Each structure stands twice: as C-alpha cells, then as structure tokens.
Amino acid sequence: MAKYLFLFGILVVIIGVTSGYVAGDWTPIPLGLIITGGVIAIISFFLGTRKFWRRRSTQANLNAFIATIALIFILGFLNFLGIRYQQTIDLTENNLFTLAPQSKQLVSALEEPLTVWVFNDPPSEETERLLNNYQKQSNNFKINFVDPQQNISKAQEFGVESYGEIYIEYGDKTQFVQQVSEVEAISEVKLTSAIQNIQRDRVSFIYILQGHGEPPLDPVQGGLSQAVTSLKQQGYQVQPFNFAEETNLPNLANSVLMIASPERALFPGEVEAIANYLAEGGSLLLLLDPDSNSGLDPILEMWGVQLDDRVIVDASGQGQVLGFNAATAFVTRYGDHPITNPFGNGISIYPLARPVDAVEKEGITATPLAYTNEASWAESDTTQEQLEYNPERDRAGPLVISFALDHIEDSSSETQQEETSDSNNSEETNAEEKETENESSVNTEETTTDSDHTEETTSNSDSETINESSENTEETESEEKTFPKPSPEARIVVFGDSDFATNGLFVQQLNGDMFLNSVDWLANSETPSLALRPKEETNRRINLTPQQAAILSRTAVGIVPLVGLILAMISWLRRR
C-alpha cells in the first residue's frame, strides 16, 4: 500500500511541474499539486520504510550525517562572521602582526584621504597584511596595487624605476616610502614615518656645505648622491651651499646645515656665520673623519664636543667575515634616543672612524648614538703592518662614534630669566650712576676754583674710565657677536666618520637609516619623533668568532660522525 501511495505522490508532483512549465505561469494550482504530491511521497516513504528507520545502523548513520551537516554549518557561520567582523588576536611573542600604538593613532587621525601606491601586483602576503592592518584604522587610508608594466602612465607619474617601489599620496603631495622585494619586506617604521612627514605643512631645507674639499654630490665613488636622493625622496629640499657665493645661511625654520669631512679649514668668518646660524635656531650635522680639518673647534668647544684623532680598530673579526678590514667599526649597540630607537640590534658600518667625546656643559644634554664593541680600540699609529693594541698610546673600547646634542628646557628658561634679571640690574646701576653724576655736578657749582681744578682732574679720570669701560664693552660685544650663544631650538649631531653616508656604503645595513633619522631629528625639533621599533623576533643568535666557528664546523663534520661510528662498532661487537 505504501509503495503505491509513494508512486501516486510522485505522479502528482510530475503533473504539477508539467502544468506549470507548459502554462508558463506558476499559479497556485501547479504549486499546490507539487506540494501535495511531495507530502504524499514523503509520508508514504516513511510508512514503507518503518523497519529501516528502526535499525540501529540506520540511526547511527543518520546521527553521523546530522552531526556532519551541523559541523559544516557551524564552520561556515564562523567563517561568515570572521569575514564580516574581522577581529584578530596576535599571539606572537613581540606582537609581530600588530601595529604600534603610534601608527594606529597617526592613521586614525587622518583628515584627508591618503593613498598607498604599491607598484608590485600581486604583492607579497606580508605587504598586503600590513597595509590591511593600516586600512582598518581609518576609512581615509586607501590601497592601490599597480603593475608598472600594465599601467605605464601611473608608473611614469610617480617616476617608478623598478618593481616593488611604494609611494604615498596625500592631497597634491607624493612621497617615496621604500622598495620591497623577496628579501626586504615592507617596514611599519618607514611607512608610519612617511605618513607623518607628508602631513607636515612646512618644507625642511638641507644645506650641504661645499668649497672646502667636501665629498661631491655627484654619483661618483665617495660622493653623496645616494644620500641626497634619499633626502629628496623623504620630502626634503636639498641645496649645496658655498660661502663664496652667499655670505650667510638663510634664516629658515627647521633647516639643517650638513658639513661632511672638509679637507681645508673653514675661515673664521664662516665659523662665525655658522655660530650665528645656530643662534637663530638652526641645526648642524657634522660628519668628521680623523683626517678632516674643519676649523669648527670654537663651536664644538661651546657644545662640549671633543674629537679624538685616533682611528678605531675593530678586532672582533666581524669585518673580516663580511669583507671589510680591521679599521672598519661594526656597531650593534645604540643609545636610547629617537634617532636609534628603531634599530634594535641591527648593524651599521663605519670605516676609518674616530672616537667622539662629550664633556658636561650647562644647559646641554649629550646622548651617545653608536657604541663600538669591547674588542675595539683607538689606534694612534695606523702605519704599522700589524695593528696591535698598545695601552700606553692607544685607547681601549668600547668607544662612542656619534653624539646627539640639544638643550635642556628647564636650563634654557632659567638662563633667560638670569639674563633678564642681569639686564634689570644693569639698568638700575646706570640710573644710580646718573643720579650720582647729577649730584656731583651740583656740588661742583658751589665749590671754589681750587676745587674746580680738582673737578677737572676728576672729570678727566672719569672720562678715561668711561673710555676704558666703553672699549671693554666693545670688545665684549665683538666676542659675543663672533660666538653667540646657540638658540634653545638648535641641535647638533656629530659623527666621527663620513664614509658611512657615501655612495655604496649608504645602502649597507642601517647606514642610510642612521643618516636619515639624524636629519629628521635635526630638522623637526618641534615635532617629536615616533621612535618606533621594528617588529622582529627575539634575537637568540649566538655571535661566534672565526675560531669558534671553525671549531664548531670541525666538530659537526668530523667528531660527531666519528663518535657515532665508534658507538655503532661497540654495539656490533656486543651483539656478536
């Protein structure tokens, strides 16, 4: 009976589908036939298979089928929620996949659309993930991936020269960020710094001193063309400056004067102009090799900087492994400063560098930027064939290669107050002297002719005293004019080396970052640096000397297999 009822239900369904298809209109009649036939077929099916559904195997299989369907539904629903409401949890040790709070704050405060142009399509997974993390912080953060070979016009608009270049566009301004590749991934530090720089309303000028034998700005060996190009990509206006063509430096806010290892000393008038530039709030970047002759000793002494003419020698063996000689200092230890905070334990390289020292000066704070390792020393005689440390004439490491100097805020305000009080006291003293002179003139009118003669003598002596005091005042004013006190906004960064910023070495390791971060700190005294640290895994590497590496290699290649062979022979003999 159930079998025939099931066939009847199927027949009713076929009639309903046929009538609806032929009529071309699915009215309630064909739909009703389809539903009625389906219900009859289902009921008859369960009535005819009553024994089948009562079996234990059938129930177990049905439960497994329902559980599988439920699991698939739950996973699909969770996937839907994950796509619709993206929330991630970073369980890595150093939060490698989480933006720094400074980056989040900077991007979330965007008032205008900012577009990141990545000329590499398709991008790497790491690049896309980092940019998506930025985009989550603000709707004004846009991302465009471009193939420079297909979209040639856009590549020409940004001046793209190779794959992997990344630019940002904000309003009518564009800025280069970095070039990514399979080896170098996108950097949060560089991207966030570029976003901060492009939002600045002012343009910072970098003046590079020329005319005294400084490295050229052309793309030649030993030149500074790579440094100049990187500065322009960061949005700076770079201009060479020669005192023979212009007398004084332009009085521009947030400008930096760069002096790189002059071969001939500056004239006293040029030194005075630089001192006046610092007094007006300018900043100074000094790259001074051991054999350079800058003539800036008065300015360095005013800031408490002392230069050692000895050459730093690195006997750790790191330079020889990477193809450098012992006179190249390898730095992996940095000071606590916005310039070097992003470096972690990275490497910067300084060939033929000199130590730099800083003595305590009132109102000035000096922060070391780069330290050499303990196996280094300052060599006084580099002409000998084999460099050896001599405690009588050489200086043991670790040594400081660079210092950043600026003013202490409290001390500057106190100095201004003292100067104000001194000026007030001088005005009161002048007033008292004038009153005294008036009283003396009245008394002289009432005296006799003998006293007139005394008065003339006294007046002559007074005039001589006044002349002497005026001469002393003129001498003091001339000295103050020659070496005025630097402005509280002035800053100085001094390196005992210039080779690290020249062509070829500029792109090695962290050399370019050290240079650019120094310029950024000098040029933006009013804007605090983000001081972001790169997200890196905890360094658990073991630094080995060449001797230790050789011992480890011989042990792995020879001793360990030999021990295994001996144990195998012993085991074979015991079994026999």
KEVO-549706 format. One record per residue (C-alpha): residue number from 1; x, y negated, z negated. Coordinates in nm, 3 decimals. Layout:
REM KEVO-549706
[NUM, [X, Y, Z]],
...
***
This chain:
REM KEVO-549706
[1, [0.000, 0.000, 0.000]],
[2, [0.276, -0.243, -0.093]],
[3, [0.455, -0.160, 0.230]],
[4, [0.159, -0.255, 0.445]],
[5, [0.096, -0.568, 0.238]],
[6, [0.456, -0.677, 0.296]],
[7, [0.419, -0.631, 0.673]],
[8, [0.095, -0.830, 0.665]],
[9, [0.268, -1.120, 0.489]],
[10, [0.549, -1.120, 0.747]],
[11, [0.287, -1.124, 1.024]],
[12, [0.109, -1.424, 0.870]],
[13, [0.442, -1.612, 0.850]],
[14, [0.513, -1.539, 1.217]],
[15, [0.167, -1.666, 1.314]],
[16, [0.219, -1.990, 1.121]],
[17, [0.564, -2.055, 1.273]],
[18, [0.440, -1.978, 1.626]],
[19, [0.133, -2.203, 1.599]],
[20, [0.334, -2.493, 1.464]],
[21, [0.606, -2.457, 1.728]],
[22, [0.354, -2.430, 2.019]],
[23, [0.141, -2.720, 1.899]],
[24, [0.447, -2.937, 1.833]],
[25, [0.281, -3.071, 1.521]],
[26, [0.328, -2.919, 1.181]],
[27, [-0.017, -2.978, 1.045]],
[28, [-0.135, -2.832, 0.713]],
[29, [-0.275, -2.523, 0.890]],
[30, [0.055, -2.374, 1.017]],
[31, [0.230, -2.482, 0.697]],
[32, [-0.042, -2.312, 0.492]],
[33, [-0.008, -1.991, 0.693]],
[34, [0.370, -1.989, 0.641]],
[35, [0.341, -2.044, 0.267]],
[36, [0.062, -1.787, 0.226]],
[37, [0.243, -1.524, 0.426]],
[38, [0.566, -1.585, 0.232]],
[39, [0.392, -1.547, -0.105]],
[40, [0.221, -1.222, 0.006]],
[41, [0.552, -1.082, 0.133]],
[42, [0.737, -1.167, -0.189]],
[43, [0.468, -1.020, -0.415]],
[44, [0.444, -0.702, -0.210]],
[45, [0.823, -0.670, -0.210]],
[46, [0.845, -0.679, -0.589]],
[47, [0.547, -0.440, -0.623]],
[48, [0.705, -0.191, -0.385]],
[49, [1.049, -0.207, -0.547]],
[50, [0.937, -0.189, -0.910]],
[51, [1.154, 0.114, -0.981]],
[52, [1.450, -0.050, -0.806]],
[53, [1.442, -0.358, -1.033]],
[54, [1.419, -0.138, -1.342]],
[55, [1.751, 0.029, -1.272]],
[56, [2.046, -0.069, -1.493]],
[57, [2.278, -0.110, -1.196]],
[58, [2.033, -0.346, -1.030]],
[59, [2.005, -0.561, -1.343]],
[60, [2.385, -0.570, -1.386]],
[61, [2.439, -0.671, -1.023]],
[62, [2.164, -0.932, -1.045]],
[63, [2.318, -1.079, -1.363]],
[64, [2.658, -1.095, -1.194]],
[65, [2.504, -1.265, -0.889]],
[66, [2.322, -1.522, -1.100]],
[67, [2.639, -1.591, -1.306]],
[68, [2.841, -1.640, -0.988]],
[69, [2.584, -1.880, -0.846]],
[70, [2.576, -2.069, -1.177]],
[71, [2.959, -2.094, -1.186]],
[72, [2.971, -2.225, -0.829]],
[73, [2.702, -2.480, -0.912]],
[74, [2.885, -2.597, -1.226]],
[75, [3.219, -2.634, -1.041]],
[76, [3.050, -2.824, -0.758]],
[77, [2.876, -3.052, -1.004]],
[78, [3.202, -3.124, -1.190]],
[79, [3.376, -3.194, -0.858]],
[80, [3.096, -3.435, -0.767]],
[81, [3.132, -3.617, -1.098]],
[82, [3.512, -3.628, -1.057]],
[83, [3.482, -3.793, -0.715]],
[84, [3.202, -4.027, -0.820]],
[85, [3.357, -4.131, -1.154]],
[86, [3.735, -4.096, -1.124]],
[87, [3.898, -4.060, -1.465]],
[88, [4.242, -3.907, -1.510]],
[89, [4.442, -3.803, -1.813]],
[90, [4.820, -3.832, -1.792]],
[91, [4.977, -3.554, -1.996]],
[92, [5.336, -3.611, -1.881]],
[93, [5.597, -3.698, -2.141]],
[94, [5.669, -4.052, -2.013]],
[95, [5.329, -4.124, -1.852]],
[96, [5.474, -4.086, -1.504]],
[97, [5.134, -4.122, -1.335]],
[98, [5.001, -4.417, -1.539]],
[99, [5.050, -4.786, -1.459]],
[100, [5.226, -5.002, -1.713]],
[101, [5.005, -5.245, -1.911]],
[102, [5.178, -5.540, -1.740]],
[103, [5.085, -5.405, -1.396]],
[104, [4.725, -5.348, -1.497]],
[105, [4.693, -5.698, -1.640]],
[106, [4.851, -5.862, -1.336]],
[107, [4.634, -5.681, -1.080]],
[108, [4.310, -5.714, -1.278]],
[109, [4.363, -6.093, -1.287]],
[110, [4.379, -6.129, -0.907]],
[111, [4.158, -6.418, -0.799]],
[112, [4.202, -6.368, -0.423]],
[113, [4.229, -6.054, -0.207]],
[114, [4.579, -5.906, -0.198]],
[115, [4.657, -5.654, 0.077]],
[116, [4.935, -5.398, 0.073]],
[117, [5.055, -5.302, 0.422]],
[118, [5.232, -4.967, 0.435]],
[119, [5.392, -4.910, 0.776]],
[120, [5.403, -4.534, 0.740]],
[121, [5.100, -4.329, 0.838]],
[122, [5.036, -4.080, 0.692]],
[123, [5.201, -4.193, 0.367]],
[124, [5.359, -3.970, 0.108]],
[125, [5.143, -3.829, -0.168]],
[126, [5.330, -4.027, -0.435]],
[127, [5.289, -4.357, -0.248]],
[128, [4.918, -4.304, -0.196]],
[129, [4.864, -4.203, -0.560]],
[130, [5.040, -4.511, -0.698]],
[131, [4.855, -4.750, -0.469]],
[132, [4.523, -4.589, -0.561]],
[133, [4.604, -4.648, -0.928]],
[134, [4.654, -5.017, -0.846]],
[135, [4.330, -5.031, -0.649]],
[136, [4.132, -4.901, -0.946]],
[137, [4.226, -5.212, -1.143]],
[138, [4.066, -5.469, -0.910]],
[139, [3.839, -5.491, -0.608]],
[140, [4.073, -5.761, -0.471]],
[141, [4.350, -5.505, -0.423]],
[142, [4.338, -5.369, -0.066]],
[143, [4.549, -5.098, 0.102]],
[144, [4.622, -5.053, 0.473]],
[145, [4.830, -4.769, 0.617]],
[146, [4.965, -4.852, 0.963]],
[147, [5.160, -4.654, 1.219]],
[148, [5.406, -4.913, 1.361]],
[149, [5.426, -4.731, 1.695]],
[150, [5.050, -4.737, 1.750]],
[151, [4.975, -5.081, 1.604]],
[152, [5.266, -5.269, 1.760]],
[153, [5.111, -5.615, 1.720]],
[154, [5.073, -5.578, 1.343]],
[155, [5.430, -5.447, 1.314]],
[156, [5.560, -5.747, 1.510]],
[157, [5.357, -5.983, 1.292]],
[158, [5.539, -5.864, 0.981]],
[159, [5.875, -5.813, 1.153]],
[160, [5.886, -5.439, 1.085]],
[161, [6.211, -5.276, 1.197]],
[162, [6.168, -4.917, 1.077]],
[163, [5.924, -4.671, 0.925]],
[164, [5.841, -4.693, 0.556]],
[165, [5.854, -5.071, 0.511]],
[166, [5.596, -5.208, 0.267]],
[167, [5.469, -5.569, 0.266]],
[168, [5.208, -5.753, 0.063]],
[169, [4.984, -6.029, 0.195]],
[170, [4.825, -6.288, -0.033]],
[171, [4.644, -6.577, 0.129]],
[172, [4.876, -6.713, 0.400]],
[173, [5.192, -6.571, 0.239]],
[174, [5.361, -6.238, 0.305]],
[175, [5.648, -6.073, 0.122]],
[176, [5.858, -5.763, 0.172]],
[177, [5.843, -5.511, -0.115]],
[178, [6.068, -5.218, -0.025]],
[179, [6.128, -4.939, 0.224]],
[180, [6.014, -4.592, 0.126]],
[181, [6.146, -4.265, 0.261]],
[182, [6.158, -3.899, 0.174]],
[183, [6.441, -3.976, -0.068]],
[184, [6.319, -4.306, -0.217]],
[185, [5.955, -4.331, -0.328]],
[186, [5.757, -4.646, -0.390]],
[187, [5.853, -4.828, -0.710]],
[188, [5.598, -4.973, -0.950]],
[189, [5.862, -5.217, -1.076]],
[190, [5.927, -5.361, -0.729]],
[191, [5.559, -5.374, -0.631]],
[192, [5.449, -5.546, -0.951]],
[193, [5.739, -5.795, -0.930]],
[194, [5.648, -5.873, -0.570]],
[195, [5.284, -5.933, -0.667]],
[196, [5.398, -6.169, -0.940]],
[197, [5.635, -6.356, -0.707]],
[198, [5.385, -6.406, -0.425]],
[199, [5.131, -6.566, -0.661]],
[200, [5.369, -6.843, -0.763]],
[201, [5.275, -7.187, -0.636]],
[202, [5.631, -7.317, -0.610]],
[203, [5.921, -7.215, -0.388]],
[204, [6.255, -7.145, -0.555]],
[205, [6.576, -7.255, -0.382]],
[206, [6.904, -7.064, -0.398]],
[207, [7.212, -7.271, -0.313]],
[208, [7.527, -7.073, -0.230]],
[209, [7.843, -7.278, -0.269]],
[210, [8.079, -7.281, 0.032]],
[211, [8.402, -7.457, 0.122]],
[212, [8.643, -7.308, -0.135]],
[213, [8.716, -6.968, 0.020]],
[214, [8.396, -6.801, -0.099]],
[215, [8.267, -6.486, 0.077]],
[216, [8.091, -6.577, 0.404]],
[217, [7.718, -6.543, 0.454]],
[218, [7.760, -6.360, 0.785]],
[219, [7.709, -5.983, 0.840]],
[220, [8.081, -5.901, 0.809]],
[221, [8.277, -5.686, 0.568]],
[222, [8.296, -5.864, 0.235]],
[223, [8.015, -6.103, 0.329]],
[224, [7.688, -6.177, 0.150]],
[225, [7.442, -6.132, 0.435]],
[226, [7.263, -5.836, 0.273]],
[227, [7.216, -6.033, -0.048]],
[228, [7.087, -6.335, 0.146]],
[229, [6.844, -6.119, 0.344]],
[230, [6.710, -5.960, 0.026]],
[231, [6.663, -6.301, -0.136]],
[232, [6.464, -6.423, 0.164]],
[233, [6.251, -6.109, 0.155]],
[234, [6.173, -6.187, -0.208]],
[235, [6.039, -6.532, -0.108]],
[236, [6.341, -6.748, -0.195]],
[237, [6.470, -7.033, 0.021]],
[238, [6.844, -6.967, 0.063]],
[239, [7.071, -7.251, 0.173]],
[240, [7.451, -7.283, 0.186]],
[241, [7.583, -7.588, 0.001]],
[242, [7.908, -7.775, 0.057]],
[243, [8.011, -8.078, -0.149]],
[244, [8.196, -8.211, 0.154]],
[245, [7.861, -8.258, 0.328]],
[246, [7.642, -8.352, 0.029]],
[247, [7.760, -8.525, -0.287]],
[248, [7.511, -8.395, -0.541]],
[249, [7.290, -8.092, -0.568]],
[250, [6.917, -8.156, -0.510]],
[251, [6.729, -8.203, -0.836]],
[252, [6.474, -7.927, -0.780]],
[253, [6.298, -7.729, -1.049]],
[254, [6.358, -7.354, -1.056]],
[255, [6.667, -7.376, -0.836]],
[256, [6.985, -7.170, -0.871]],
[257, [7.342, -7.253, -0.770]],
[258, [7.547, -6.945, -0.685]],
[259, [7.928, -6.956, -0.694]],
[260, [8.094, -6.637, -0.570]],
[261, [8.468, -6.599, -0.635]],
[262, [8.620, -6.915, -0.481]],
[263, [8.983, -6.884, -0.376]],
[264, [9.055, -7.254, -0.435]],
[265, [8.961, -7.451, -0.746]],
[266, [8.677, -7.698, -0.731]],
[267, [8.760, -8.069, -0.751]],
[268, [8.690, -8.247, -1.082]],
[269, [8.412, -8.442, -0.913]],
[270, [8.247, -8.119, -0.801]],
[271, [8.272, -7.977, -1.152]],
[272, [8.113, -8.297, -1.283]],
[273, [7.830, -8.266, -1.029]],
[274, [7.765, -7.909, -1.140]],
[275, [7.759, -8.021, -1.504]],
[276, [7.505, -8.289, -1.413]],
[277, [7.304, -8.026, -1.229]],
[278, [7.290, -7.813, -1.546]],
[279, [7.198, -8.122, -1.748]],
[280, [6.896, -8.170, -1.521]],
[281, [6.770, -7.814, -1.579]],
[282, [6.943, -7.621, -1.300]],
[283, [7.073, -7.267, -1.337]],
[284, [7.407, -7.117, -1.242]],
[285, [7.503, -6.771, -1.113]],
[286, [7.878, -6.707, -1.133]],
[287, [8.048, -6.409, -0.965]],
[288, [8.415, -6.449, -1.058]],
[289, [8.677, -6.192, -0.963]],
[290, [9.005, -6.157, -1.158]],
[291, [9.200, -6.336, -0.882]],
[292, [8.945, -6.616, -0.831]],
[293, [9.024, -6.979, -0.919]],
[294, [8.700, -7.162, -0.985]],
[295, [8.818, -7.458, -1.193]],
[296, [8.497, -7.431, -1.398]],
[297, [8.677, -7.392, -1.731]],
[298, [8.516, -7.705, -1.888]],
[299, [8.165, -7.574, -1.813]],
[300, [8.250, -7.221, -1.926]],
[301, [8.400, -7.357, -2.248]],
[302, [8.088, -7.564, -2.312]],
[303, [7.877, -7.247, -2.285]],
[304, [8.122, -7.032, -2.484]],
[305, [8.229, -6.808, -2.193]],
[306, [8.580, -6.667, -2.180]],
[307, [8.721, -6.482, -1.878]],
[308, [8.988, -6.214, -1.903]],
[309, [9.221, -6.194, -1.602]],
[310, [9.296, -5.824, -1.654]],
[311, [9.139, -5.564, -1.422]],
[312, [8.903, -5.299, -1.560]],
[313, [9.018, -4.941, -1.507]],
[314, [8.772, -4.651, -1.541]],
[315, [8.944, -4.324, -1.634]],
[316, [8.623, -4.122, -1.679]],
[317, [8.660, -3.964, -1.334]],
[318, [8.312, -4.064, -1.216]],
[319, [8.451, -4.293, -0.948]],
[320, [8.676, -4.026, -0.801]],
[321, [8.383, -3.785, -0.770]],
[322, [8.186, -4.043, -0.566]],
[323, [8.482, -4.157, -0.356]],
[324, [8.596, -4.467, -0.550]],
[325, [8.932, -4.531, -0.713]],
[326, [9.007, -4.578, -1.081]],
[327, [8.983, -4.959, -1.051]],
[328, [8.607, -4.930, -0.997]],
[329, [8.394, -4.963, -1.310]],
[330, [8.083, -4.742, -1.329]],
[331, [7.815, -4.880, -1.560]],
[332, [7.530, -4.673, -1.705]],
[333, [7.480, -4.871, -2.026]],
[334, [7.296, -5.201, -2.022]],
[335, [7.196, -5.468, -2.271]],
[336, [6.846, -5.547, -2.395]],
[337, [6.747, -5.821, -2.152]],
[338, [6.471, -5.878, -1.892]],
[339, [6.734, -5.851, -1.618]],
[340, [6.843, -5.499, -1.712]],
[341, [6.544, -5.352, -1.894]],
[342, [6.411, -5.179, -1.579]],
[343, [6.740, -4.994, -1.519]],
[344, [6.721, -4.717, -1.777]],
[345, [7.040, -4.513, -1.739]],
[346, [7.094, -4.589, -1.370]],
[347, [7.434, -4.659, -1.216]],
[348, [7.581, -4.990, -1.100]],
[349, [7.927, -5.019, -0.945]],
[350, [8.184, -5.300, -0.994]],
[351, [8.516, -5.269, -0.803]],
[352, [8.812, -5.474, -0.932]],
[353, [8.613, -5.635, -1.211]],
[354, [8.732, -5.838, -1.509]],
[355, [8.602, -5.839, -1.868]],
[356, [8.381, -6.129, -1.978]],
[357, [8.356, -6.250, -2.338]],
[358, [8.126, -6.495, -2.510]],
[359, [8.202, -6.688, -2.829]],
[360, [7.928, -6.820, -3.051]],
[361, [7.804, -7.167, -2.960]],
[362, [7.540, -7.363, -3.146]],
[363, [7.207, -7.357, -2.964]],
[364, [7.317, -7.100, -2.703]],
[365, [7.242, -6.728, -2.704]],
[366, [7.458, -6.489, -2.500]],
[367, [7.327, -6.141, -2.413]],
[368, [7.556, -5.873, -2.266]],
[369, [7.415, -5.719, -1.950]],
[370, [7.657, -5.441, -1.846]],
[371, [7.897, -5.231, -2.055]],
[372, [8.175, -5.006, -1.931]],
[373, [8.226, -4.662, -2.083]],
[374, [8.467, -4.571, -2.360]],
[375, [8.717, -4.423, -2.116]],
[376, [8.780, -4.765, -1.958]],
[377, [9.031, -5.036, -2.040]],
[378, [9.150, -5.374, -1.910]],
[379, [9.480, -5.325, -1.727]],
[380, [9.730, -5.611, -1.723]],
[381, [9.968, -5.460, -1.465]],
[382, [9.795, -5.314, -1.159]],
[383, [10.118, -5.291, -0.955]],
[384, [10.235, -4.969, -1.122]],
[385, [10.187, -4.647, -0.928]],
[386, [10.008, -4.459, -1.206]],
[387, [9.774, -4.659, -1.424]],
[388, [9.813, -4.577, -1.792]],
[389, [9.673, -4.743, -2.099]],
[390, [9.929, -4.948, -2.294]],
[391, [9.791, -5.057, -2.633]],
[392, [10.044, -5.342, -2.655]],
[393, [9.933, -5.529, -2.341]],
[394, [9.605, -5.364, -2.233]],
[395, [9.260, -5.391, -2.386]],
[396, [9.059, -5.084, -2.479]],
[397, [8.697, -5.031, -2.374]],
[398, [8.405, -5.041, -2.377]],
[399, [8.408, -5.383, -2.212]],
[400, [8.138, -5.627, -2.102]],
[401, [8.125, -5.720, -1.733]],
[402, [7.835, -5.965, -1.740]],
[403, [7.657, -6.206, -1.976]],
[404, [7.327, -6.394, -1.957]],
[405, [7.323, -6.725, -2.143]],
[406, [7.035, -6.952, -2.230]],
[407, [6.928, -7.189, -2.506]],
[408, [6.762, -7.115, -2.837]],
[409, [6.432, -7.301, -2.854]],
[410, [6.449, -7.400, -3.220]],
[411, [6.801, -7.533, -3.195]],
[412, [6.716, -7.746, -2.893]],
[413, [6.429, -7.915, -3.072]],
[414, [6.643, -7.975, -3.380]],
[415, [6.915, -8.126, -3.164]],
[416, [6.667, -8.364, -3.007]],
[417, [6.545, -8.467, -3.350]],
[418, [6.902, -8.528, -3.466]],
[419, [6.974, -8.736, -3.157]],
[420, [6.659, -8.939, -3.220]],
[421, [6.750, -8.996, -3.584]],
[422, [7.107, -9.094, -3.487]],
[423, [6.975, -9.349, -3.236]],
[424, [6.742, -9.493, -3.501]],
[425, [7.029, -9.520, -3.748]],
[426, [7.246, -9.694, -3.489]],
[427, [6.966, -9.944, -3.419]],
[428, [6.933, -10.017, -3.791]],
[429, [7.311, -10.062, -3.818]],
[430, [7.313, -10.306, -3.526]],
[431, [7.032, -10.503, -3.687]],
[432, [7.223, -10.528, -4.016]],
[433, [7.536, -10.644, -3.830]],
[434, [7.336, -10.914, -3.654]],
[435, [7.195, -11.037, -3.984]],
[436, [7.544, -11.044, -4.131]],
[437, [7.674, -11.244, -3.837]],
[438, [7.390, -11.496, -3.878]],
[439, [7.465, -11.538, -4.246]],
[440, [7.836, -11.581, -4.176]],
[441, [7.762, -11.848, -3.913]],
[442, [7.552, -12.044, -4.166]],
[443, [7.826, -12.024, -4.427]],
[444, [8.090, -12.139, -4.179]],
[445, [7.897, -12.460, -4.114]],
[446, [7.919, -12.551, -4.484]],
[447, [8.292, -12.480, -4.525]],
[448, [8.593, -12.720, -4.486]],
[449, [8.832, -12.747, -4.193]],
[450, [9.073, -12.510, -4.369]],
[451, [8.803, -12.252, -4.372]],
[452, [8.738, -12.337, -4.006]],
[453, [9.089, -12.219, -3.928]],
[454, [9.024, -11.903, -4.127]],
[455, [8.697, -11.863, -3.944]],
[456, [8.869, -11.890, -3.608]],
[457, [9.120, -11.626, -3.716]],
[458, [8.840, -11.405, -3.840]],
[459, [8.639, -11.456, -3.523]],
[460, [8.943, -11.367, -3.313]],
[461, [8.993, -11.048, -3.512]],
[462, [8.621, -10.974, -3.484]],
[463, [8.635, -11.023, -3.109]],
[464, [8.931, -10.790, -3.085]],
[465, [8.742, -10.534, -3.294]],
[466, [8.439, -10.572, -3.071]],
[467, [8.653, -10.532, -2.762]],
[468, [8.816, -10.222, -2.907]],
[469, [8.479, -10.075, -3.000]],
[470, [8.342, -10.152, -2.654]],
[471, [8.640, -9.981, -2.494]],
[472, [8.587, -9.677, -2.718]],
[473, [8.219, -9.682, -2.627]],
[474, [8.303, -9.694, -2.257]],
[475, [8.547, -9.404, -2.298]],
[476, [8.283, -9.203, -2.487]],
[477, [8.021, -9.282, -2.223]],
[478, [8.260, -9.179, -1.946]],
[479, [8.327, -8.848, -2.124]],
[480, [7.954, -8.786, -2.171]],
[481, [7.898, -8.871, -1.805]],
[482, [8.165, -8.624, -1.700]],
[483, [8.042, -8.333, -1.912]],
[484, [7.686, -8.397, -2.025]],
[485, [7.502, -8.155, -2.246]],
[486, [7.308, -7.895, -2.045]],
[487, [6.932, -7.910, -2.045]],
[488, [6.742, -7.659, -2.263]],
[489, [6.591, -7.525, -1.939]],
[490, [6.936, -7.449, -1.791]],
[491, [7.059, -7.091, -1.773]],
[492, [7.380, -6.916, -1.669]],
[493, [7.454, -6.557, -1.563]],
[494, [7.824, -6.479, -1.524]],
[495, [7.975, -6.163, -1.374]],
[496, [8.341, -6.066, -1.383]],
[497, [8.305, -5.935, -1.027]],
[498, [8.165, -6.043, -0.690]],
[499, [8.227, -5.729, -0.483]],
[500, [7.914, -5.557, -0.616]],
[501, [7.699, -5.812, -0.427]],
[502, [7.888, -5.796, -0.095]],
[503, [7.782, -5.609, 0.217]],
[504, [7.792, -5.233, 0.180]],
[505, [7.811, -5.228, -0.199]],
[506, [7.494, -5.437, -0.236]],
[507, [7.277, -5.140, -0.135]],
[508, [7.462, -4.892, -0.359]],
[509, [7.269, -4.764, -0.662]],
[510, [7.144, -5.057, -0.879]],
[511, [7.381, -5.326, -0.748]],
[512, [7.113, -5.504, -0.548]],
[513, [6.865, -5.483, -0.836]],
[514, [7.119, -5.631, -1.076]],
[515, [7.178, -5.923, -0.840]],
[516, [6.812, -5.989, -0.756]],
[517, [6.695, -5.958, -1.117]],
[518, [6.962, -6.206, -1.225]],
[519, [6.846, -6.458, -0.964]],
[520, [6.483, -6.404, -1.058]],
[521, [6.556, -6.467, -1.427]],
[522, [6.756, -6.780, -1.346]],
[523, [6.503, -6.923, -1.100]],
[524, [6.191, -6.861, -1.309]],
[525, [6.276, -6.988, -1.652]],
[526, [5.914, -7.088, -1.716]],
[527, [5.770, -6.752, -1.611]],
[528, [5.854, -6.460, -1.842]],
[529, [5.988, -6.155, -1.664]],
[530, [5.767, -5.847, -1.665]],
[531, [6.061, -5.636, -1.786]],
[532, [5.905, -5.315, -1.653]],
[533, [6.092, -4.991, -1.690]],
[534, [6.071, -4.736, -1.408]],
[535, [5.873, -4.423, -1.486]],
[536, [6.133, -4.150, -1.493]],
[537, [6.156, -3.811, -1.652]],
[538, [6.359, -3.792, -1.970]],
[539, [6.723, -3.759, -1.879]],
[540, [6.855, -3.427, -2.006]],
[541, [7.153, -3.409, -1.776]],
[542, [7.498, -3.325, -1.906]],
[543, [7.774, -3.552, -1.776]],
[544, [8.080, -3.337, -1.711]],
[545, [8.434, -3.441, -1.639]],
[546, [8.603, -3.287, -1.331]],
[547, [8.794, -3.049, -1.560]],
[548, [8.477, -2.935, -1.735]],
[549, [8.302, -2.887, -1.402]],
[550, [8.591, -2.672, -1.276]],
[551, [8.587, -2.455, -1.589]],
[552, [8.210, -2.409, -1.560]],
[553, [8.237, -2.317, -1.192]],
[554, [8.509, -2.060, -1.254]],
[555, [8.312, -1.913, -1.543]],
[556, [7.998, -1.874, -1.333]],
[557, [8.180, -1.732, -1.030]],
[558, [8.438, -1.509, -1.199]],
[559, [8.394, -1.443, -1.569]],
[560, [8.019, -1.378, -1.582]],
[561, [8.020, -1.120, -1.296]],
[562, [8.330, -0.959, -1.448]],
[563, [8.154, -0.920, -1.785]],
[564, [7.853, -0.765, -1.609]],
[565, [8.077, -0.522, -1.422]],
[566, [8.251, -0.416, -1.745]],
[567, [7.917, -0.357, -1.920]],
[568, [7.796, -0.154, -1.623]],
[569, [8.107, 0.066, -1.635]],
[570, [8.070, 0.122, -2.009]],
[571, [7.705, 0.220, -1.961]],
[572, [7.803, 0.462, -1.680]],
[573, [8.073, 0.624, -1.892]],
[574, [7.835, 0.669, -2.186]],
[575, [7.577, 0.840, -1.967]],
[576, [7.837, 1.085, -1.842]],
***
